[in-house]
């Protein structure tokens, strides 16, 4: 929390209800689930070209952008927390200022990515595949789509602002516009005009531009001229430093998490192609759980930030209870669903009988990830909304250290079961470590009620 906020003892009461929690969580979940549809469309369009290298190149490029933009999604997250706190304080001027800082940062980050893109294109695809034809397709797609980096990050800032204000439905509409436009243009450019992989890339870039134009119009229409911040306020060094520090902390957290998952994949590859393929199939179940739990984490993010900004402890405590109840209920339901319907899902994802049988063996571990990870998702939302990013980063470091120590002994002892046990331990430790320090952070933040 910035010094100015720490000194503000004004209490602004508000009520947290089930309807308020779900009103944020459900649209955020639906918005997240439009993204896989986009991936399926691109795969279907390129798959219809009948060229295996093109399909493989698109898959490699998708991995590359998932890592790149997924790791740099901190801009959306930090913006949500800072805007939510300004909403809690009733500070409409600072809400605008946070948005403009985030937008400036987004454009700057996009320019940095563009500057580094030739190096990424030259070396990174070779780390994923050695096939020259696949590398060529990957570079073609990457070279086009990366041009939209500044507007992609600008979209992060826009969504962060809207989610911070609790306008999840508006955010959902913008995501539908973004991904819907992308799907239509992918079909038009990729198949209709016969541009293939290049058409898929141009469709993504163009849809980002469309979404930014509409998003900027929506956001700026909410701004009051009377509350317009000055240039000095927007570029205030302490506020920018706080934004950059949060972004750095969240980036480190994301890199550690991605690195831990990559290590799992690398270790799992040592068990052979069948086990590796089975793990990849089961990882989709973990990702599905994450999609649903992320919406409730978003609700915790907005409401925690708002409560801290409002200095209203009762709202914070009720937010913890309600998001906890819904998150654990969702995790338990998903775990049961995957145990019951896991085999049909596996059969849809692979036609290999060997892989199917192997995946069924380890299915309970994948179904368990929602329950072991639910507290981590909720706590991430709370800590981001309250802008306790440094503590979140530190607890991630501690969790990864223990995970790294446990992984190899567990794998030596239990084989692939040890691999999945390690993933569940990592998820569980992240949530428990954050929950352990939560009471202390709450006492420090709610000064007005001490």
Order of alpha helices (4+ residues) and beta strands (2+ residues): alpha-alpha-alpha-alpha-alpha-alpha-alpha-alpha-alpha-alpha-alpha-alpha-alpha-alpha-alpha-alpha
